[in-house]
Amino acid sequence: MLLRFAVSNFRSIHERIELTLEKSKGNELPDHVFTHPHKPLQLLKTAVLYGANASGKSNLLRAIDALTFLVNRSSGFKPQQAIPIYEPHKLRTTTWNQAVTFEIAFVSQGEQYEYLISFSQHQIEHEVLYIQGRRSKMLLFERVHDQPIKFGDAYKGQKRSIEHLLLKNQLFLSKAAENNVEVISKAYAFLSFNLLTFQVLDETEELSLTFSFAQRFLEDDHFRNKLNHLVGALDTGIVSLKVEKRDIEVQIPEGIPPEVRAYIKEMNTYRIKTLHENRDENGKVHKIAFDLEEESNGTQSLLPKSGIILHVLEKGGTLIIDELERSLHPDITRYLIHLFHSPLTNPHHAQLVFATHDLSQLTGDAFRRDQVWFVEKDEFGATRLFRASNLGIRADAPLDKWYASGRLGGTPIINDGSFFIQMQEHEPQTA
């Protein structure tokens, strides 16, 4: 489970900003908070980001995705290969060649960790991992560019043999996990498997994600029943889903990227149908099957998101998703969020962090003040992040109305004076 994430010098983010899921003061909405069973921690089940377009909401979430990318992929980087996610802040020339830094605190398999990585275009500049002891945090390892790795007393496992094989652009954490260093593997498990990140999904990505759940739908009765009941409960008209596996060998040309090859294979391996009720002339009810592509954009968007959410609720992970509401009715979005807040549907303390423009989600008692974050640009175009609970507003404040009026910041400032002047200019005469 996620405690905190911080980032500096990444895309629109200049100075360090930090998002935390640790509970602040205030006792409203107790179901939105949980206490870790093995740690003295009170954590939030969800957090929501609001802000104008280009304010940096997506970049904050993209930074978490970039961290998981490095953890999962860096061990396969080649010598001298550039780190593809190195995107420093470009609105100040002083930061163009400076390191990007990610920091994260989390709990995995009963252990609490703090992890920091700082990297430039071709190398890891700084990497350090701590584990929380009874009284204080203890060093597992610390790596500084061009220096031997320093290992703490809490580190047990291979050391120099892994360090000897480590390239400058690879994470030691990933290499150590590959070599079954147990105390590292626990940290790696959260960052690699239980921290799920999704940027804004287009139609092709949503369809690919839907097909990725097809095999589990066929093999896992519990997952299949839950997904059928969830989709059926959300007024889609779908009674159930039907997945057929086909034994078709597809010839894919050489040179096609691996992710595209996987998509083509899934699309041709599984056939997904939606079943609706149909009444004949005698009023008898039958089931009629529709191809998935015949469903509305909203339904096609709902299926992969429902699958992701059910997976996270079942495993107890942390889901990061941009524009959760895309193509969904606000009531459906609200219900999906509620699944995380309800102890009945979220017994394993799964977490959801998402960005949205849907102001209706701020109405009533949808969130605690410490669950709501606002993102805006400063005078130089850099991202700033602040929490509603730090603004000194009361628990029953109408956040939706205050935000819409600009009282809380994070809303776009539209300066259309020059545009209207230009529109009034006479167009050149044509011959």
Secondary structure, DSSP 8 states (H G I E B T S, - for coil): -EEEEEEESBTTB-S-EEEE-B--S--S-GGGEEE-SSSS-EEESEEEEEE-TTSSHHHHHHHHHHHHHHHHHGGG--TT---TT-----SSGGGTTS-EEEEEEEEETTEEEEEEEEE-SSSEEEEEEEEE-SSSEEEEEEEETTS--EE-TT--S--HHHHHH--TTS-HHHHHHHTT-HHHHHHHHIIIIIEEEE----HHHHHHHHHHTHHHHHH-HHHHHHHHHHHHHTTSS--EEEEEE--------TT--HHHHHHHHHHHHEEEEEEEEEE-TT--EEEEEEEGGGS-HHHHHHHHHHHHHHHHHHHT-EEEEE-TTTTS-HHHHHHHHHHHH-TTT-TT--EEEEE---GGGGSTTSS-GGGEEEEEE-TTS-EEEEEGGGTT--TT--HHHHHHTTTTS-S-----HHHHHHHTS------
